Amino acid sequence: MNRDDKRQQILQATEKLLANRRFHEVTLGEVARVAAVGKGTIYQYFEDKEDLFFQVTSGAFDELCGLLTRNVPDRAPFEERLLDACVQVAAFFRRHRPLFARVQAEEARMSCSKGRLRERWLEKRVRLVQIIAEILRKGIAEGKVRSDIEPETLAEFLLGMVRTRELRLPDVSESMRRFEMVTDLFCNGAALRLPTADGRSPNGG
């Protein structure tokens, strides 16, 4: 087995253990056992347990960023790009739901930690947010998204909505899984559009 294969085996074992356990509950000894390697082998690829956790989660972020870059067409209309991005993010969260549940639980601690680990963590988060923000800039340019809020902030809100839909509401009906609902809620809000003074709806109905 070459070095890349062995490293990937360790990463996969870690993600498997994190499916049912919190980060602090998983030991490197358990990772070594599941990966079928010696514990000392882990230190040939990772500095420590936190570095291993970072590599597992950052690899997931890199994969998601790659999917968005490849699968969301640059020249498509804004609404189509936004919907495609939501579908890609949601499908990825669904495939890696246990891992991203752990990421969400650890995110505050990781973001508040000091030093290089925090910087590396934030760098991965920023890349994902920037990809979504670029899509929203197209919407701003077309007059379809409000311009008084930074696109990166809007991107954080959108990612939060998709993440909540997939991680917190996994058992809703399939009709609610349609991401037209998410994009409509994001673009148009949740407020009931009351009739105007002359009795007409805001949409002219």
N, C-alpha and C positions, 0 to 999 in steps of 0.2 A: 504494500500500500504506500503510495507516495505521500508527501507532506500535505498537499492540498486536500487529498481524500481524508487523511487522518484529522486534519483541522475541521473539515466539514462534519465528520462523524462526531466530534466533540460538541460542535455547535448544535447539531441535531439532537444529541442526547440532552443538552441543556434545555433546549426548547421543549422537549418531551417532558422533562421533570417539572418545568415551570407551568405545564398545563394544569396541574393540580396542587401546586405548592407555591408559597411565596418565596421571593428571592432569598430572604434571610434564612429560610428553612432548608434550602438546598445546599448540600455540602459538595466540595470538590471530589471527595471520596465517592459520593453517589454518582456524580457526573462521570468519573473514571470507570465505575462499574458498568453503567449503562452504555458508555461508549466503547467498552471492552479495551481500555488502554490503562497503562499504569498512571497513578496520580502524578508522578513526576513528569509524565509526558505532557500533561496539560500546561505545565510551566514552560515548555518549549515553544508554545504558541501564544500564551496569554500571561500577562504580568501577574494577575491575581484574580480573585473571584469577581470583583467589580469590573475589571477589564473584560472578563469573559462575558458578563451580562451585557456590557456595552456592545461588544462585538456581535452578540446575538441580535440585539435590538437594532443596532445601526445597520446590520446587514438587511434586516427587514425594511428599514426606511429606504435604503439604497434600492432594493428591489421595487418598492412601491414607486419611487421617483422614476425609475427606469420604465415602468409600465405606463405611467402618465405621459412621459416624454414620447414613447413609441406609439401609444394607442389613442391619444387625444389629438385629432388632426388640427394643425395650425390654421388652415384656411376655412374651416367649417364656421357656420354662423355661431355667434356667441352662445345662444341657448343650447345648441347641440354640443358645443365644447363643454359647457358647464355640466350638462346632464351626463356626458361621457365620463367626465372627471369624477363625478359623484358615484357613478356605477363602478368605475375602476377602484376607487378608494374603498367603497363598501364591500365589494367582492374580496378585496385583499384582507380587510378586517375580518371578514367572515371566515376565510381560510385560516387565518392566524388568530382567531378570537382569543384563545387562552393566553397567548403571548402578549397581545395588545392589552388585555385586561391587566396583566402584570405590569406592563409598561405604564399604563394609566395610574396604577397604584403607586409605582415607584417614581413617577415623573416629578412630583413636587420635591422629593428628596434629592433626586439627581440634579434638578435645576438649581437647588439651593446649595449643593455641595461646592466645595472650593477647588480651585486648581484646574489641572488639565482635563480631568474627566468631565467637569462641568462644561468647559469650553467645547470639548468634542461633542457632547450631548446636544448643546444648543446649536452647534453647526449643522448637525443632521436635521434638527427641527426646522431651522431656517431654510434649508434647501427645499424641503417639502412645501413650506408655506409660500416660498417664492414662486414655485411652479403654479400653484393655485392662484396666486396674486396676479401672475401674468395673464391668466385667462380672464380675471376680473377687470384688468386694465382695458381689455378689449371691450367689455361691457360698458365701462365708464366712457370710453371713446365714442361708443355708439349711442350714448345717452340712455342706456338701459340699467345702469347701476349708479347709485348716488356717488358723488365725487367728494363729499365733505368728510369722508372717512378713508383713511389710508387703505389701499388694497390689501396690504399684509394683515391688517386688523380684520378686514372682511373675510380674508382667507381663513384666519383662525376661527371665526364664527362658523363659517361653512364646514370646516373640518370637524368642529365640535358637534355640529348637528348630525353629520354623517356618522361620526364615531358613536354618538349617543344612540342613534337609530340602530346601529349594528351591535353594540356591546351591551346596551341597557334595555333594549326592547327586542330581544331575539325571537319572541313568541307571538308577535303581532301577525295579523292575517297577511296572506301573500299580496292582497290588493294594496296594503299599506307599504309593501316593500317597493312599490313603484317609485322611482326617484324623481318623477315629475312632481310628486308631493313635496319632496325636500327642496327642490329648486324653486317651486312656486312659493313655499313658505319663506325661503331665503330672500327671494326677489320682491315679494309682495307683502310679506308680513302676515301676522296672525289676526290682526284686528278685523272685526266685522265691518264691511263697507256699508254704512248706513245710507239710505236715500237722501238726496239733496232736498232743499226747501221746496222745490217744485214737484217733488214726488218721484223724480227719475233716479235711477241707480247711477253711481259714479261712472259706470261703464257705458252709460247711454241707453240702458235697457228700459 
